Amino acid sequence: MLKMSPCGGKELRALIDDAILGTVSAVPDSNPPRKGLKRLLRVASYGLGFGLLGWALWRNQGSVREVIGRRPNLYDLALALVLGEIALLSTFARWYLLARVQGVPLTFRQAVRIGFLGHASELVVPGQLGGDVVKVAAFCRGEGEGRQDRKRAPGIASVLFDRVTGVFGLFLLVSLMGTLQWSTAAVAVRRLIEVVWLVTGAGLIGFAVLFLPATAVFLRRILGEGGLPGKLAGLWDAAAAYRGHPLAVVMALAMAMASHAFYAFSFYAVIRALFPIAPPLTTSLVIIPLILFTAIVPLPFGALGVGEEVSGELFRMIGHSIGTPAMLGARCVGLGLSCLSVLISLSSTRGPLAPERQAEGPDPS
């Protein structure tokens, strides 16, 4: 029988430290130089993020001053929060679907709680990998080696495949909106749409390769069986199990597109709250998902500074100077959602989070 074991405060701090480097250590790291490197990387990421933010604010100080001096539409801000929360919950539902297809004994409530904990960690973890690390750690922490590696591989594969479907779903959404917008799009936007089509085509090829049975055999032949390469090939094996569940893959991609659409609607609600004149919604749905994609850059607070600069440049392509202040407003909404995730996580820290094996016979090994 499976139950979910509690996750303590020290363990959560360890998960966040691991997330800084994008890894989950199998054993505690007692090497002082490596701890020093982690601290140095953390400080450097914050310094770079705030430096880029300052640069973006300096370049767009005129539009930022206009927003500060204008009263926002509170109704649209509240709508942005609601849409953002719906988008967040839909990502948890997508991961739950992918985990259950792999036979992972995960309830929807557990998926939501782990998801909120991962989202809360993104307040301090550079990029969006913190949530993935927390999910992976829910399967890894407290487990032994040997046969447990095989039992937790489907759970880890569900996290990796969830990230893949999330990114690919974003480009599918932009490709769809670009196709609908093509006849009226400006030349610069058409160039952007063409690039997205190329990336989406490459993603389709990647999915086709993933579902070829010979892929894992080829990887093992190239990478070998032992150490990290062998584990990567093993995880590819686990992820390739989805080729037996095409309906689940299609549903996950559709859910990913819906999640990004809700995030884009939330961003657009922020624009309407801050500016009296907003760009067309159809054009914004081509640009906004690409802005949100920058959050994967490993800088704190969802690629602080990078998102503002990219947002400013993309909106200038369609003749609007609202990009940087709009991204700042969307970031404030995102911080509000993260704070809500922190409160939900704190209210459930005594509850079970990580898989634990119970009532089993002795390990034959």
N, C-alpha and C positions, 0 to 999 in steps of 0.2 A: 504494500500500500504506500501511496505517496502522500506526504504532507509538505507544508511550506514552513521553513524554519525562520526564526527571527534574525534580523540583521542589525547589529549594534552600531553605536556611534563611531567607535574606533574603526570598524570595518568600512563604514561609509566614507570616512575620511581617507582611508586607504584606497578605496575605489576612485575617489576624486583625484588623488595623487597619481594613480595609474592612468587615469583618463588624460592627464596632462600630456603624457607621452603616447597615448592611444594604445596602451597595452594593459593586460591584466596579468599580474605576476602570479605564478603558481605557488610561490613561497614568499614570505616577507623579505623585503630588500633591506639588508643591514649594511650595505656598502655606502659609507659616507660620501665618496665622490659622486656616486649616482644621485644621492639625495640632494647634494649641492647642485648638480646639473639640473634636476627637476625644478629647484627653486629659481635657478638662473633663467631657465626657459620660461617659467611662469612670469617672472618680473619683466623679461624681455618682451613677452607677448602683450602684456598690459601696456608697456611703454610704447610699443609699436602701434597698438590699437588706438591709444589716446593721441599719439602723434598724428596718425592718419585722420582721426576725427578733427583735430585742430586744423589741419590743412584743408579739409573739406569745408569746415565752417568759415575759414578765412576766405576761401574762394567764392563762397555763396553767402557772404555776410548780409548783402542787401535783402535777399529773399527771406533769410532767417529773421532779420529785424522786423520785416513786415508781418510774419507769422506771430512773433512775440507780441506785437502791438495790436493784434486782432483777437477778438473774443471767439473761441472755438464753438462749434455746434456740439453741445453735449449729447444730444440724441444720437448723432452719427458716431461720436466716440464710444458711447455705450453699445451701439450696434457693432462697432469694430471689435469690442471685447467679446461680445456674444459669438460673433462669427469666428473669431480666433479660437475660442474655447471649443466650438463645434469641430473646427479643423483639427485641433489637438486630439480630441476624443476619437475622431475618425482614424487617426494614425494608430492609436492603441487598438482599435477594432481590427485594423489591417494586420497588425502583428499577431493578434490573437488568432485570426483566421489562418495565417501561415504556420503558426506554432501547432495548432490543432490538426492541421493537415499532415504534419510530420509525426503526429501521435504524442506530442508533448502534453503531459498531464497538467495543463494550465487552465484555470478558470478565467472568465472574463473579468471578474473582480480583481484577481491577482494581476492580470495584464494591465488593468487601469492603474493599480497602485504602483506597480513597478514603473509604468510609463510616467506617472506623475513624479516619482522619485528621480527618474532619469532627466525629465524636463527641468526639475528644480536644480539638478547638478549643473545644468548649462549656464546658470548664473555665474559660475566661477570657472567652468571648464572651457578652454578655448575651442571654438567650433561647435558642431553639433554631435561630435563623437561621444560626449559624456553620457548621453542617454543610451547609446548602444553599449558602452562599457558597463553601465549599471545592469542592463538586461543580460549581457553575457555573464557578468559576475553572479547573477541570480542562479545561473546553472553551474558555475565553476566553483564558487566559494564553498568550502566545507566538503568538497568531493575528494575522493582519493584518486589514485592513478589506475592504470590497467583497464579493467572492464568498464569502469565508470566513464572513461573517455568516450566509449562507444555509446553509452546511454545519454550523455549530455550533448553529443555532437548534433542531434536533430534540433535541440533548442538553440545552440549557437548558430546553426545554419539558418534557422528561422529569422534570427536577428540580422544576419548578413544579407539574406534574400529580401528581407523587409527594406533594408537600406537601398538595395539595387532597384527594387520595384518603385520605391519612393522617388529616386532620382530619375529613373526612366519615365515614370508617370508624369513628372514635371515637364520633360521635353515633349512627351506626347500631347500634353495640354497646350503647350506653346505652339506645337506644330499644327494642331487642330485650329486654334484661334488664328494663327498666321494664315492658314488656308482660307478661312472665312473672311479674313481682313485683306487678303492679297489685292483684290481689285481696287481698293480705295487707299492702300497703304502708300506712304511716301517712299521715295527711292531708298533712303537710309534704312527705313524699317524693313523694306523688302530684302535688303542685303542681310539684315539681322535674321530674318525669317529663313533665308536660304542656308545660313550657317546652322540654324537650329534643325532644319531638315536633314542636313548632312550628319549632324550628331545623332539625330533620331535614327537615321538609316544605319549608322554604325552600331547603335544600341540594338536594333533588330537583328543584325548579324550576330552580335554577342549573345543574344538570347537563343538564337538558332544553334550556336556552338555549344551553349550550356546544355541544351537538350539532346545533343548527340551522345549516344552511349560510349563512343570511342574516345571522347574528350578526356575523361578521367584516366583511361589507360595511357593516352599520349602524355598527359601531365606527369604521371608516375614514371614513365620512361625517361622524361626530360629532367624532372626534379629529383627523382630518387624516392626511397621509402623512409629513410630515417630523418630525425630532427624536424625542424620547422617545415622544410619542403614537403615531407611526408604528411605532416598535419594539414598543410594547405590542400594537398591532393585529397586527403580524407574529407575535409570540409566541402570540397568541390563535389565529392561523391554524395555527401548528405544533401547539398543544395540541389544536385541533379535529380534527387528523388522527386522533385516537383514535376518532372516531366511526365510522371504518372498521374498528375492532377492538373490538367490544362485548364479546367474550369476555375479552380482556385487561383491559378496564376492570372487568368483574365479578370476575375473578380478583384484580386489585389491591385492590378494595374488600374482598373476602373475606380477603386477606392482611393488610390494614390492621386489620380487626376481630380477626383472630387475634393480631396484634402487640400491640394494646391489651389483649386478654384476658390474654396472657402477662405484660405489665407489671402488670396488675391482680392476677394471681395472685402475682406477686413481692411487690407491696405487701402483699397479705394474708398472705403468709408472714412478712413483717416484723412484722405485727400479732401473729401467733401466737408469734413469737419473743420479743416484748417484754411481752405481756400474758397473764395466766392465762385470761382470758375474752375471747373475740373476738366481734364481732357476726356475724350470719348471713352466709354467703358470698354468697348471692343479693342481699341488700340492699347489701353492700359493692361488688358488681360494678356497681351503679347509681351509687354515689358515687365510687369510686376513679378511674374514667376522667375524671370531671369535675375531680378534684383534679389529675390528671396534665396536663390541658389547660392549667392555669395556667402550665406551664413555658414556654409560648410568649411570655409577658410578657417584654419586653426588660430583664431584670435578671440579674445574674451568677448562676452556679451553678443555672440552671433556675428563675428567678423566686424567688430567695432571699427569705424572709419572706412573700411572697404565698401560696405553696403551704401554708405552715404555718398561716396565718390562715384560708384557705379550708377546709383540711382540718379544722381545729378546729370551724368553724361547721357544716360539712356533717355531721360525725359527731354533733354535738350535736343535730341534727335527729332522730336516731334514738335519742337518750338515752345517748350514750357521750361521755366526755371524753378519748378517746384520740387525737383527730385530730392535734393538734400534735406530740406526741412520736412518733406513728407516722410522720408525714411526715418528721421529723428522721431517724428510723431508715431510712426509704426513701431519703432523700437521701444518707445514708452509704453505702448499697448502691450508689446511682447514682454516687457519687464513686469507689467501688471499681471499677466498670465503666469509668469514664472513665480512671482510672489504667491499667487494663489496655489500653484503647485507645491511650493514650500509649505504653506499652511496645511494643505491636504496630506503631504508626506509626514509632517510632524504629528498630525492627529492620528496617524496609523503606524508610527514607528514601532509600537509594541506588537503589532500584528505580524503574521507570517509573510515572508517575502521570497525566500530562496528555496529551491527544491531540495528536499532531503529524503533519503531512502530510509524506510522504516519497515519493521516486521519482515525482514528478509532472512533467509538462511545464511550461513557462513559463506564467505567468498571462497569458491573452490580453488582460487589461485593462492 
